[in-house]
């Protein structure tokens, strides 16, 4: 990150380190790096003693944040998954209709994209590792790990233990990334390292935190995970993920995979759980949904987005979309 807003490419981490006494400057940083916000002082004095050491790494914005004053923060709906891991001190927070929570150095707080979000108290002196993860990116990553579609947002528990097991390992990985990225000549500035790191952080969170798909991810027999897919299946999956708008047919995908059509169909049935063309349709539907969710009022039409991702029969597309997501494309587009 820099002092000017911008979008970082997945392979080019950007960094921001800032110390400020000014509340408005701290609000600006949080708005640009994370979310629109309102911050209230809970104590006397003008110096908020804010510090930010942040990185943007593709779908992930992470770093260490601290304040020298008790504060209250309001964010509305986040629109992203978010994790807060206090290193010192604690925060008290709530989201939507869920019960109030306290995050400490022993227990991370895990926020969902939906539900108005309030930090009722950020203790003075609380330093925290904080991570924002694009909702569509995490959900797509989960689908890739499972080898099938996931029809709803990930319903994470409100926190997880960071003193042992997977939670401790994930936190150590995150701290290493935040510290190493500050060195401009470090390995994390190399795409060969930074891209796998992003995937490790996404996969690690899905293994560390409780959610309905966690048991499936941890089963030794989960052959649908990309690591266990035969190379021909992986080649076809990568081709679809890379260009889902392309008019692939089974024969072309078999050529890409360097196997027969029959072998590819059987390989997808065993290791993906659906046919190659069903998988292509599912990826396309997910990309349409991502674009409709991001669009502002009047930015685009459903038909425009559907055509862009390879759907030429709008009636058939609309039926498939509703079956997949439980709502029409227009409902997705017009949901704030």
Helices and strands as residue ranges (DSSP letters): E 14-20, H 23-33, E 38-41, E 50-57, E 60-66, E 71-76, E 80-88, E 91-95, E 101-103, E 107-111, E 117-122, E 127-134, H 135-146, E 159-161, H 165-180, G 187-189, H 191-208, H 214-218, G 226-228, H 231-242, H 250-257, H 261-271, H 276-294, H 302-308, H 314-325, H 329-334
